[in-house]
Each structure stands twice: as structure tokens, then as C-alpha cells.
Amino acid sequence: MEGEIKGPVTILIVEDEKIVAMDIAGGLKSAGYQVSGIVSSGKEAIDLVEKNPPDLILMDIRIKGDIDGIQTAEIIQSQHDIPIVYLTAFADENTLSRARITAPYGYIIKPFDKKTAHTMIEIVLYKNSMEKKIKENERWLSKILQYSGDAMIATDAHGEIKLMNKVAEIATGWKSEEVTGRDINEILKLSEENTKEQINDPIKIFFNDDHIQDKTKTAILIDKYTKEKLITGTASWIKDDKNITTGIVVVFRDITKQRCVEKERERLFKKVSLAQERLKVVSKRLMEVQESERRHIARELHDEIGQILTAIKINIQTAFKLIGTEKIETHLNEGVELIEEALFQVRKLSIDLRPSMLDDLGLVPALRWYVDRQSVRAGISAKVVVDDTITRLPSEIEITCFRVAQEALTNIIKHSKATHVNITLYYEDGDLHLKIVDDGVGFNFFAAVQRSLKGESMGILGMQERVELIGGKIKINSKAGNGSTVHTIFPGDVINLK
């Protein structure tokens, strides 16, 4: 460890009286020390220290040359951590005052005996060794504090800042040299996390009442630049061996990003939970719709097509009996009419399931045909406006747009009491937009969503699921008395625009 002396202790003697110097050197050698040199001037001492630093210097105050022993000591100490003991026959107050400035380890007043010198040297070497160890420990502690993951501010018993590490500098925006000696309450400006109310005595927020407790609490820190950061920390008293308070240490951590991550995780969890609920509702409703469609198709087949086919069968059976008579022609004509009616019903059922026009001609013709057909039946004015650049789109985009328009128009006709409907299909910033606007009575959007989640109505939820399933997004706005707007957007990368 730094501060420990290995081998014989080396001592430099700076003494301008040669006989005295030789006598001192002899005494040191007999005591087991090694004399690294004997010089009589400050310049010689400085040069020798540069070449071969000793463990200790015995420095006479009055020496030869332009600088005396005190000035020489100042120069040496500015560059080396070597303990210096003054040798002097002059103990006047003025000389001692000058010597104290250099913080010497001791004085030996000449003349002196060898035992006194030996005792002084041993005390000085021990003191120097302990100081070096203390300094080394302080450097280690300083490094640990400065590069700790937590911010730390230490004060005296009155709350004046004595130490602030690098992390605390970053958190507060203040430099350590700017705040040393200032009241911690001026620097650690805090407010309540929920109410944002300013905390008058910020340091106490980290204590549990006024007792010694390491209880973590959270608060909002307003830094030097008025930026808010959420922190969590603790505070403790620093006490000496007699349990007397000597200071306070506050340790805290910036958890702003952590809290943002937690909120984002919570938001995503809620989103996933809602999606799962919606999926359950959609799955349940899908089965109900499938069964409903099966019932509808079965009824159509039985009531319409089945009856027509039965009539055709009876007509043909009758025609067989009338072969060779004039009445057979009448029955054949009736049979042709019944077959045409059956074909009409099959086409109608096929169109309701999926318009062949959508596959053959694309979205735009199918959309115009469907809107014209439904508006005539409902007796409302409906207009379709399409961007001239839109031709064919990916099949999943076309069927989704068609189903959204189909569902929206069905809802408008059933519930809105609208007289005008505008449907626009256009590109904007590379995205495909489908907007359906009516002038009806409107509806409560949130109530409709809740009904969808309960499985009472699948209109809105069904549209959302269809659109989001292929990477689009849908916005539905409606207010009572102000009509409604269904706005669907498909990003350019979804529709593969070139």
C-alpha cells in the first residue's frame, strides 16, 4: 500500500555547518537510518530531491544561498509529498510563523541529543505513513462516491453542502464547486409527485418524520434549468462516536425513464388486455354471425329457391302428361320463367355474400354499384368521389374497404335518419384514405363501443378488427345531432405503393 516504506529509511540532511551535518549523519546511521545526502544550500537540496527523493528531510532554516530553508521547503512541497523537520537554533516567533505556513512535521531545536532526534524522526515517519494511508483511503472513497450509480449530497449539521458527486451534479444541473457551502434546500428543490405542490423543507421528505430512517420516498426534482425529474431516495444523519449530529447525507436516483417505461408497460398491458377481450367478443360474435348466415342461406334456399325448384319439378311432371297436346307449351313457358326466377335468386344470394364485381372489376366499380343500389332502396342521396389515380388495389385492401363502406352504409340507413352521404376514396402523403360522412342524428361512440364489447352489436368492433388486421387504422367521430364520420387510413407500406 502507498505510504509504506520498504527497506532502510532514507534521510536528506540540509545543513550549512559541515561539522553539525556530519554529527547528525553519524547519529542517524548508528540508529539504522540511511543518509541519502548532505547539502548546504536550497538549490542543492532541490536538485537532489529531484534525482533521488528521500523518505524524510532534516532542513536547517538558516542555510547558504539565495533561499533559506523555509523557502526551500515550500518549493519541495509543491512538487513532492515528503515530510520535513526543521533544524534551527532560532526559535523566535517570526521565524516559527513563517515555518508554520509550510506545515512541517516538527522542529528540532539545536543543540539536540541523538535520542530526541531519533524519537522525533520515528514520530514523523509514522505520522506521514498514516496520513498517506488516509489520503489513499480518501481517494478510494472519493472515486467510489463520484462514480456511484446514485446521486449523493452530504452536508454539515446545519445543512450546508460539503460534498456532491458527479451523478448529483447531472441530476441537479449544478456543479459541486457552485454549491459547496450553500444550503441544500436551495439546491434540492422538490415538489409532490401527484399534486406538484412545492415542498417547503425538501430534505425532510426523505426522512420518516424526524427520526433516523432509511425509507425510500419519491418526489419531483426541479433542477437548475427548471426541468422536472422524478427521483427516489433516502436521507440519514451522520453522527460521531458521542451520537452528536455532524451532518446529513442524501442519496437519490433519477427514475424518470424507469417510470416512463413502467407507464408504457402498463399502457401496453391494458392495450393487450383490451385486445384479448375484443378478440373473445369477436370470436364469439363470429360464430354467431356464421350461424346467422347459415340460417339466412338455408332460409333463402328453402323458402325461395327450394319452392321455385319444387314448382319447376311439378311443372315438368305435368308437361310429361300433356305431351302431344296444345297445353304443353304453356307449361314449358312457365317452367322457363321459374328457372329465370331461380337464377335471379341465386345471383342475389351470391352478391350478398361477395359481389363478383369486386373480384372482376375492382373496388371502385363495386363500391359505386353498391352505393347506388342501396341509396335507391333507402331513398337517400349518396355520392362516391374517387381519386383518378386509384385503379386496382391488393385484394385484402379492396375487400376491407368494401366491407367498411357496406357496414357504415347499413348503419346509416338503419339508424342515422340521414339524407345525404358522401364517400371519398383518395391518396394523401402516400396513404390510402376512405372517408364516409353522413348528416344524420349521430350516436354516442363510447356507448356503441361498450355495446360491442358486450357482444350486443358488432358494427364498430367488426370494422376496427378488419382494418387493424391488415395494418390500417380507423377513426370514428360522432356527436348527437352532428352526423358521423368513419375515416379509414391504410399506410403506403401496407398497400405496396410504388
Secondary structure, 3 states (H helix, E strand, C coil): CCCCCCCCCEEEEECCCHHHHHHHHHHHHHCCCEEEEEECEHHHHHHHHHHCCCCEEEEECCCECCCCHHHHHHHHHHHCCCCEEEEECCCCHHHHHHHHHCCCCEEEECCCCHHHHHHHHHHHHHHHHHHHHHHHHHHHHHHHHHCCCCEEEEEECCCEEEEECHHHHHHHCCCHHHHCCCEHHHHCEEECCCCCCECCCHHHHHCECCECCCCCEEEEEECCCCCEEEEEEEEEEEECCCCCEEEEEEEEEECHHHHHHHHHHHHHHHHHHHHHHHHHHHHHHHHHHHHHHHHHHHHHHHHHHHHHHHHHHHHHHHHHHCCCCCHHHHHHHHHHHHHHHHHHHHHHHHHHHCCHHHHHCCHHHHHHHHHHHHHHHHCCEEEEEECCCCCCCCHHHHHHHHHHHHHHHHHHHHHHCCCEEEEEEEEECCEEEEEEEECCCCCCHHHHHHHHHCCCCCHHHHHHHHHHHCCCEEEEEECCCCCEEEEEEECHHHHCCC
